[in-house]
Amino acid sequence: MRHFTIVELDQATSDDQLSQEAPMVGTIRNVSNDIYGNESFLNRFHEAVGNHFDAADFSHDIIPDLFAGSPWEDVGIEIDGSNYMVRIIETQIY
């Protein structure tokens, strides 16, 4: 099982460093590397992003395989013609 934190990116964010003021969208815990885990992640991703941006309807880029390689993935979000970026970061919870 893996855990992921989602943060909203701003223009001050570089490829390898987040702004200290990047707003946290949410944390998604206990994601398994199977079809059920991916489906559960997607449902919880929609809930977290929708609540953060106060938007019931939005579209987003395809979310890459979170279990293959990179410790983070950037995903574009479109809400009512406005574009935003969020970063999904693998998170260690102890």
N, CA, C and O atoms as CSV, one atom per row, in Angstrom:
chain,resi,resn,atom,element,x,y,z
A,1,MET,N,N,0.845,-1.182,0.000
A,1,MET,CA,C,0.000,0.000,0.000
A,1,MET,C,C,0.892,1.248,0.000
A,1,MET,O,O,1.918,1.305,0.678
A,2,ARG,N,N,0.471,2.224,-0.770
A,2,ARG,CA,C,1.187,3.500,-0.810
A,2,ARG,C,C,0.223,4.614,-0.457
A,2,ARG,O,O,-0.997,4.453,-0.501
A,3,HIS,N,N,0.805,5.743,-0.107
A,3,HIS,CA,C,0.045,6.937,0.269
A,3,HIS,C,C,0.532,8.084,-0.610
A,3,HIS,O,O,1.704,8.142,-0.982
A,4,PHE,N,N,-0.386,8.997,-0.936
A,4,PHE,CA,C,-0.050,10.104,-1.827
A,4,PHE,C,C,-0.645,11.399,-1.287
A,4,PHE,O,O,-1.765,11.422,-0.777
A,5,THR,N,N,0.128,12.474,-1.411
A,5,THR,CA,C,-0.345,13.808,-1.067
A,5,THR,C,C,-0.489,14.595,-2.355
A,5,THR,O,O,0.344,14.491,-3.255
A,6,ILE,N,N,-1.551,15.382,-2.437
A,6,ILE,CA,C,-1.798,16.210,-3.614
A,6,ILE,C,C,-1.654,17.663,-3.185
A,6,ILE,O,O,-2.273,18.093,-2.212
A,7,VAL,N,N,-0.828,18.423,-3.919
A,7,VAL,CA,C,-0.660,19.846,-3.642
A,7,VAL,C,C,-0.932,20.630,-4.924
A,7,VAL,O,O,-0.707,20.144,-6.033
A,8,GLU,N,N,-1.418,21.844,-4.743
A,8,GLU,CA,C,-1.653,22.740,-5.871
A,8,GLU,C,C,-0.342,23.441,-6.201
A,8,GLU,O,O,0.302,24.012,-5.322
A,9,LEU,N,N,0.047,23.395,-7.463
A,9,LEU,CA,C,1.282,24.044,-7.884
A,9,LEU,C,C,1.013,25.499,-8.247
A,9,LEU,O,O,-0.077,25.866,-8.684
A,10,ASP,N,N,2.035,26.306,-8.052
A,10,ASP,CA,C,1.946,27.692,-8.495
A,10,ASP,C,C,3.087,27.951,-9.466
A,10,ASP,O,O,3.868,27.047,-9.763
A,11,GLN,N,N,3.188,29.159,-9.954
A,11,GLN,CA,C,4.204,29.448,-10.960
A,11,GLN,C,C,5.606,29.515,-10.372
A,11,GLN,O,O,6.583,29.520,-11.120
A,12,ALA,N,N,5.725,29.565,-9.059
A,12,ALA,CA,C,7.035,29.596,-8.411
A,12,ALA,C,C,7.607,28.200,-8.220
A,12,ALA,O,O,8.723,28.053,-7.721
A,13,THR,N,N,6.867,27.190,-8.603
A,13,THR,CA,C,7.303,25.809,-8.406
A,13,THR,C,C,8.255,25.396,-9.524
A,13,THR,O,O,7.949,25.558,-10.706
A,14,SER,N,N,9.397,24.867,-9.142
A,14,SER,CA,C,10.318,24.314,-10.131
A,14,SER,C,C,10.053,22.808,-10.220
A,14,SER,O,O,9.220,22.272,-9.489
A,15,ASP,N,N,10.767,22.140,-11.118
A,15,ASP,CA,C,10.542,20.711,-11.306
A,15,ASP,C,C,10.831,19.889,-10.065
A,15,ASP,O,O,10.188,18.865,-9.837
A,16,ASP,N,N,11.790,20.323,-9.259
A,16,ASP,CA,C,12.177,19.490,-8.128
A,16,ASP,C,C,11.947,20.131,-6.766
A,16,ASP,O,O,12.335,19.563,-5.746
A,17,GLN,N,N,11.331,21.293,-6.734
A,17,GLN,CA,C,11.125,21.947,-5.445
A,17,GLN,C,C,9.766,22.633,-5.408
A,17,GLN,O,O,9.428,23.423,-6.290
A,18,LEU,N,N,8.998,22.321,-4.379
A,18,LEU,CA,C,7.701,22.958,-4.193
A,18,LEU,C,C,7.870,24.270,-3.458
A,18,LEU,O,O,8.770,24.415,-2.630
A,19,SER,N,N,7.021,25.210,-3.753
A,19,SER,CA,C,6.948,26.419,-2.945
A,19,SER,C,C,6.478,26.021,-1.551
A,19,SER,O,O,5.624,25.146,-1.407
A,20,GLN,N,N,7.027,26.653,-0.536
A,20,GLN,CA,C,6.607,26.329,0.828
A,20,GLN,C,C,5.161,26.709,1.077
A,20,GLN,O,O,4.556,26.260,2.050
A,21,GLU,N,N,4.611,27.524,0.215
A,21,GLU,CA,C,3.234,27.963,0.397
A,21,GLU,C,C,2.266,27.252,-0.540
A,21,GLU,O,O,1.127,27.691,-0.698
A,22,ALA,N,N,2.702,26.163,-1.162
A,22,ALA,CA,C,1.821,25.410,-2.053
A,22,ALA,C,C,0.676,24.817,-1.238
A,22,ALA,O,O,0.918,24.044,-0.310
A,23,PRO,N,N,-0.564,25.165,-1.569
A,23,PRO,CA,C,-1.705,24.647,-0.792
A,23,PRO,C,C,-1.871,23.136,-0.949
A,23,PRO,O,O,-1.779,22.596,-2.051
A,24,MET,N,N,-2.115,22.478,0.163
A,24,MET,CA,C,-2.353,21.037,0.139
A,24,MET,C,C,-3.800,20.777,-0.255
A,24,MET,O,O,-4.726,21.353,0.314
A,25,VAL,N,N,-3.976,19.908,-1.230
A,25,VAL,CA,C,-5.307,19.533,-1.691
A,25,VAL,C,C,-5.846,18.386,-0.848
A,25,VAL,O,O,-7.024,18.375,-0.492
A,26,GLY,N,N,-4.989,17.422,-0.528
A,26,GLY,CA,C,-5.416,16.301,0.291
A,26,GLY,C,C,-4.391,15.192,0.295
A,26,GLY,O,O,-3.413,15.225,-0.451
A,27,THR,N,N,-4.628,14.207,1.148
A,27,THR,CA,C,-3.789,13.014,1.221
A,27,THR,C,C,-4.672,11.800,0.990
A,27,THR,O,O,-5.747,11.675,1.576
A,28,ILE,N,N,-4.208,10.919,0.135
A,28,ILE,CA,C,-4.939,9.694,-0.173
A,28,ILE,C,C,-4.093,8.537,0.345
A,28,ILE,O,O,-2.964,8.322,-0.096
A,29,ARG,N,N,-4.660,7.806,1.280
A,29,ARG,CA,C,-3.923,6.733,1.951
A,29,ARG,C,C,-4.348,5.360,1.437
A,29,ARG,O,O,-5.442,5.178,0.901
A,30,ASN,N,N,-3.446,4.410,1.619
A,30,ASN,CA,C,-3.731,2.990,1.368
A,30,ASN,C,C,-4.184,2.699,-0.062
A,30,ASN,O,O,-5.282,2.190,-0.290
A,31,VAL,N,N,-3.326,3.029,-1.007
A,31,VAL,CA,C,-3.610,2.759,-2.418
A,31,VAL,C,C,-2.839,1.499,-2.814
A,31,VAL,O,O,-1.612,1.459,-2.724
A,32,SER,N,N,-3.557,0.494,-3.243
A,32,SER,CA,C,-2.911,-0.750,-3.663
A,32,SER,C,C,-2.597,-0.689,-5.157
A,32,SER,O,O,-3.239,0.046,-5.908
A,33,ASN,N,N,-1.611,-1.464,-5.570
A,33,ASN,CA,C,-1.173,-1.480,-6.960
A,33,ASN,C,C,-1.962,-2.526,-7.745
A,33,ASN,O,O,-1.409,-3.524,-8.207
A,34,ASP,N,N,-3.264,-2.276,-7.886
A,34,ASP,CA,C,-4.124,-3.142,-8.694
A,34,ASP,C,C,-5.285,-2.299,-9.208
A,34,ASP,O,O,-5.369,-1.107,-8.913
A,35,ILE,N,N,-6.160,-2.902,-9.960
A,35,ILE,CA,C,-7.260,-2.158,-10.570
A,35,ILE,C,C,-8.179,-1.513,-9.523
A,35,ILE,O,O,-8.704,-0.421,-9.740
A,36,TYR,N,N,-8.367,-2.189,-8.400
A,36,TYR,CA,C,-9.229,-1.657,-7.347
A,36,TYR,C,C,-8.571,-0.458,-6.666
A,36,TYR,O,O,-9.240,0.526,-6.349
A,37,GLY,N,N,-7.275,-0.542,-6.444
A,37,GLY,CA,C,-6.535,0.578,-5.852
A,37,GLY,C,C,-6.533,1.784,-6.767
A,37,GLY,O,O,-6.698,2.916,-6.313
A,38,ASN,N,N,-6.345,1.541,-8.074
A,38,ASN,CA,C,-6.352,2.650,-9.039
A,38,ASN,C,C,-7.722,3.315,-9.109
A,38,ASN,O,O,-7.822,4.541,-9.163
A,39,GLU,N,N,-8.766,2.508,-9.106
A,39,GLU,CA,C,-10.129,3.045,-9.147
A,39,GLU,C,C,-10.445,3.830,-7.876
A,39,GLU,O,O,-11.043,4.904,-7.933
A,40,SER,N,N,-10.042,3.290,-6.742
A,40,SER,CA,C,-10.254,3.968,-5.463
A,40,SER,C,C,-9.481,5.283,-5.422
A,40,SER,O,O,-10.002,6.295,-4.954
A,41,PHE,N,N,-8.232,5.273,-5.913
A,41,PHE,CA,C,-7.440,6.500,-5.948
A,41,PHE,C,C,-8.141,7.546,-6.796
A,41,PHE,O,O,-8.261,8.699,-6.381
A,42,LEU,N,N,-8.603,7.163,-7.974
A,42,LEU,CA,C,-9.248,8.112,-8.880
A,42,LEU,C,C,-10.504,8.726,-8.242
A,42,LEU,O,O,-10.737,9.929,-8.364
A,43,ASN,N,N,-11.304,7.905,-7.569
A,43,ASN,CA,C,-12.503,8.423,-6.898
A,43,ASN,C,C,-12.132,9.419,-5.802
A,43,ASN,O,O,-12.752,10.476,-5.685
A,44,ARG,N,N,-11.130,9.086,-5.003
A,44,ARG,CA,C,-10.723,9.973,-3.918
A,44,ARG,C,C,-10.009,11.213,-4.443
A,44,ARG,O,O,-10.102,12.282,-3.840
A,45,PHE,N,N,-9.288,11.079,-5.574
A,45,PHE,CA,C,-8.661,12.228,-6.235
A,45,PHE,C,C,-9.735,13.219,-6.667
A,45,PHE,O,O,-9.607,14.418,-6.418
A,46,HIS,N,N,-10.803,12.726,-7.318
A,46,HIS,CA,C,-11.894,13.599,-7.761
A,46,HIS,C,C,-12.537,14.305,-6.572
A,46,HIS,O,O,-12.841,15.496,-6.646
A,47,GLU,N,N,-12.741,13.586,-5.494
A,47,GLU,CA,C,-13.344,14.186,-4.301
A,47,GLU,C,C,-12.445,15.276,-3.710
A,47,GLU,O,O,-12.920,16.363,-3.381
A,48,ALA,N,N,-11.155,14.985,-3.576
A,48,ALA,CA,C,-10.229,15.953,-2.975
A,48,ALA,C,C,-10.078,17.203,-3.843
A,48,ALA,O,O,-10.132,18.322,-3.334
A,49,VAL,N,N,-9.891,17.016,-5.138
A,49,VAL,CA,C,-9.714,18.159,-6.043
A,49,VAL,C,C,-11.005,18.968,-6.137
A,49,VAL,O,O,-10.967,20.198,-6.110
A,50,GLY,N,N,-12.144,18.289,-6.247
A,50,GLY,CA,C,-13.431,18.986,-6.307
A,50,GLY,C,C,-13.691,19.808,-5.060
A,50,GLY,O,O,-14.163,20.942,-5.149
A,51,ASN,N,N,-13.386,19.246,-3.897
A,51,ASN,CA,C,-13.570,19.995,-2.645
A,51,ASN,C,C,-12.604,21.168,-2.543
A,51,ASN,O,O,-12.991,22.253,-2.110
A,52,HIS,N,N,-11.354,20.961,-2.936
A,52,HIS,CA,C,-10.345,22.020,-2.836
A,52,HIS,C,C,-10.696,23.219,-3.707
A,52,HIS,O,O,-10.609,24.366,-3.269
A,53,PHE,N,N,-11.094,22.939,-4.945
A,53,PHE,CA,C,-11.403,24.011,-5.888
A,53,PHE,C,C,-12.885,24.391,-5.865
A,53,PHE,O,O,-13.313,25.252,-6.633
A,54,ASP,N,N,-13.659,23.763,-5.003
A,54,ASP,CA,C,-15.095,24.012,-4.904
A,54,ASP,C,C,-15.762,23.878,-6.275
A,54,ASP,O,O,-16.496,24.760,-6.720
A,55,ALA,N,N,-15.484,22.752,-6.927
A,55,ALA,CA,C,-15.998,22.513,-8.272
A,55,ALA,C,C,-16.547,21.092,-8.364
A,55,ALA,O,O,-15.845,20.121,-8.081
A,56,ALA,N,N,-17.794,20.989,-8.757
A,56,ALA,CA,C,-18.407,19.669,-8.903
A,56,ALA,C,C,-17.993,19.007,-10.213
A,56,ALA,O,O,-17.978,17.780,-10.316
A,57,ASP,N,N,-17.656,19.820,-11.213
A,57,ASP,CA,C,-17.341,19.286,-12.534
A,57,ASP,C,C,-16.017,19.876,-13.006
A,57,ASP,O,O,-15.852,21.095,-13.052
A,58,PHE,N,N,-15.088,19.011,-13.352
A,58,PHE,CA,C,-13.809,19.453,-13.885
A,58,PHE,C,C,-13.206,18.325,-14.707
A,58,PHE,O,O,-13.629,17.174,-14.602
A,59,SER,N,N,-12.225,18.658,-15.517
A,59,SER,CA,C,-11.512,17.627,-16.269
A,59,SER,C,C,-10.037,17.683,-15.875
A,59,SER,O,O,-9.551,18.695,-15.370
A,60,HIS,N,N,-9.342,16.578,-16.116
A,60,HIS,CA,C,-7.926,16.529,-15.766
A,60,HIS,C,C,-7.184,15.665,-16.767
A,60,HIS,O,O,-7.773,14.851,-17.480
A,61,ASP,N,N,-5.868,15.866,-16.799
A,61,ASP,CA,C,-5.010,15.032,-17.628
A,61,ASP,C,C,-5.087,13.590,-17.137
A,61,ASP,O,O,-5.546,13.322,-16.026
A,62,ILE,N,N,-4.641,12.691,-17.961
A,62,ILE,CA,C,-4.555,11.290,-17.552
A,62,ILE,C,C,-3.537,11.185,-16.422
A,62,ILE,O,O,-2.440,11.736,-16.509
A,63,ILE,N,N,-3.905,10.483,-15.377
A,63,ILE,CA,C,-2.997,10.292,-14.255
A,63,ILE,C,C,-2.090,9.108,-14.595
A,63,ILE,O,O,-2.568,7.996,-14.816
A,64,PRO,N,N,-0.774,9.356,-14.636
A,64,PRO,CA,C,0.147,8.268,-14.970
A,64,PRO,C,C,0.161,7.192,-13.889
A,64,PRO,O,O,-0.397,7.379,-12.808
A,65,ASP,N,N,0.793,6.078,-14.186
A,65,ASP,CA,C,0.939,4.995,-13.221
A,65,ASP,C,C,1.755,5.491,-12.033
A,65,ASP,O,O,2.939,5.797,-12.176
A,66,LEU,N,N,1.136,5.569,-10.876
A,66,LEU,CA,C,1.787,6.103,-9.678
A,66,LEU,C,C,2.773,5.114,-9.064
A,66,LEU,O,O,3.518,5.468,-8.150
A,67,PHE,N,N,2.782,3.889,-9.554
A,67,PHE,CA,C,3.661,2.866,-8.991
A,67,PHE,C,C,4.882,2.610,-9.880
A,67,PHE,O,O,5.635,1.665,-9.647
A,68,ALA,N,N,5.073,3.448,-10.892
A,68,ALA,CA,C,6.172,3.214,-11.836
A,68,ALA,C,C,7.119,4.406,-11.868
A,68,ALA,O,O,6.889,5.375,-12.591
A,69,GLY,N,N,8.167,4.327,-11.092
A,69,GLY,CA,C,9.250,5.289,-11.243
A,69,GLY,C,C,9.214,6.534,-10.393
A,69,GLY,O,O,9.586,6.494,-9.221
A,70,SER,N,N,8.777,7.633,-10.957
A,70,SER,CA,C,8.906,8.951,-10.356
A,70,SER,C,C,8.200,9.063,-9.002
A,70,SER,O,O,7.112,8.514,-8.827
A,71,PRO,N,N,8.813,9.774,-8.036
A,71,PRO,CA,C,8.161,9.968,-6.735
A,71,PRO,C,C,7.033,11.005,-6.786
A,71,PRO,O,O,6.317,11.182,-5.800
A,72,TRP,N,N,6.867,11.688,-7.919
A,72,TRP,CA,C,5.758,12.617,-8.078
A,72,TRP,C,C,5.314,12.660,-9.542
A,72,TRP,O,O,6.067,12.317,-10.453
A,73,GLU,N,N,4.081,13.088,-9.730
A,73,GLU,CA,C,3.522,13.288,-11.071
A,73,GLU,C,C,2.718,14.586,-11.056
A,73,GLU,O,O,1.965,14.842,-10.116
A,74,ASP,N,N,2.877,15.401,-12.094
A,74,ASP,CA,C,2.104,16.626,-12.238
A,74,ASP,C,C,0.904,16.355,-13.141
A,74,ASP,O,O,1.024,15.688,-14.168
A,75,VAL,N,N,-0.247,16.879,-12.748
A,75,VAL,CA,C,-1.495,16.640,-13.478
A,75,VAL,C,C,-2.190,17.977,-13.700
A,75,VAL,O,O,-2.380,18.747,-12.758
A,76,GLY,N,N,-2.565,18.248,-14.932
A,76,GLY,CA,C,-3.308,19.465,-15.263
A,76,GLY,C,C,-4.785,19.295,-14.966
A,76,GLY,O,O,-5.368,18.235,-15.193
A,77,ILE,N,N,-5.385,20.378,-14.445
A,77,ILE,CA,C,-6.808,20.409,-14.106
A,77,ILE,C,C,-7.445,21.571,-14.871
A,77,ILE,O,O,-6.859,22.651,-14.946
A,78,GLU,N,N,-8.629,21.366,-15.435
A,78,GLU,CA,C,-9.358,22.457,-16.082
A,78,GLU,C,C,-10.727,22.593,-15.429
A,78,GLU,O,O,-11.505,21.642,-15.363
A,79,ILE,N,N,-10.999,23.807,-14.946
A,79,ILE,CA,C,-12.276,24.110,-14.309
A,79,ILE,C,C,-12.824,25.391,-14.934
A,79,ILE,O,O,-12.216,26.455,-14.814
A,80,ASP,N,N,-13.958,25.288,-15.592
A,80,ASP,CA,C,-14.617,26.448,-16.198
A,80,ASP,C,C,-13.661,27.301,-17.028
A,80,ASP,O,O,-13.682,28.528,-16.936
A,81,GLY,N,N,-12.825,26.653,-17.838
A,81,GLY,CA,C,-11.910,27.371,-18.720
A,81,GLY,C,C,-10.620,27.846,-18.070
A,81,GLY,O,O,-9.753,28.387,-18.756
A,82,SER,N,N,-10.471,27.657,-16.769
A,82,SER,CA,C,-9.229,28.026,-16.078
A,82,SER,C,C,-8.392,26.777,-15.853
A,82,SER,O,O,-8.922,25.707,-15.556
A,83,ASN,N,N,-7.083,26.922,-15.998
A,83,ASN,CA,C,-6.175,25.787,-15.857
A,83,ASN,C,C,-5.377,25.879,-14.567
A,83,ASN,O,O,-4.932,26.956,-14.168
A,84,TYR,N,N,-5.204,24.741,-13.925
A,84,TYR,CA,C,-4.439,24.619,-12.689
A,84,TYR,C,C,-3.562,23.392,-12.808
A,84,TYR,O,O,-3.809,22.514,-13.634
A,85,MET,N,N,-2.540,23.338,-11.980
A,85,MET,CA,C,-1.685,22.155,-11.919
A,85,MET,C,C,-1.653,21.654,-10.486
A,85,MET,O,O,-1.575,22.440,-9.542
A,86,VAL,N,N,-1.715,20.337,-10.333
A,86,VAL,CA,C,-1.515,19.722,-9.033
A,86,VAL,C,C,-0.386,18.719,-9.163
A,86,VAL,O,O,-0.122,18.186,-10.241
A,87,ARG,N,N,0.272,18.475,-8.047
A,87,ARG,CA,C,1.342,17.478,-8.017
A,87,ARG,C,C,0.912,16.370,-7.049
A,87,ARG,O,O,0.511,16.631,-5.915
A,88,ILE,N,N,1.007,15.144,-7.527
A,88,ILE,CA,C,0.728,13.968,-6.705
A,88,ILE,C,C,2.084,13.429,-6.249
A,88,ILE,O,O,2.917,13.043,-7.068
A,89,ILE,N,N,2.292,13.408,-4.934
A,89,ILE,CA,C,3.590,13.039,-4.374
A,89,ILE,C,C,3.438,11.792,-3.528
A,89,ILE,O,O,2.553,11.724,-2.675
A,90,GLU,N,N,4.290,10.804,-3.753
A,90,GLU,CA,C,4.274,9.639,-2.862
A,90,GLU,C,C,4.708,10.099,-1.484
A,90,GLU,O,O,5.691,10.826,-1.338
A,91,THR,N,N,3.962,9.666,-0.470
A,91,THR,CA,C,4.156,10.151,0.885
A,91,THR,C,C,4.363,8.965,1.834
A,91,THR,O,O,3.689,7.942,1.724
A,92,GLN,N,N,5.286,9.119,2.743
A,92,GLN,CA,C,5.504,8.106,3.782
A,92,GLN,C,C,4.723,8.509,5.032
A,92,GLN,O,O,4.897,9.617,5.539
A,93,ILE,N,N,3.881,7.635,5.522
A,93,ILE,CA,C,3.121,7.901,6.738
A,93,ILE,C,C,3.558,6.881,7.782
A,93,ILE,O,O,3.526,5.673,7.551
A,94,TYR,N,N,3.959,7.393,8.916
A,94,TYR,CA,C,4.454,6.509,9.991
A,94,TYR,C,C,3.494,6.483,11.149
A,94,TYR,O,O,3.741,5.798,12.141
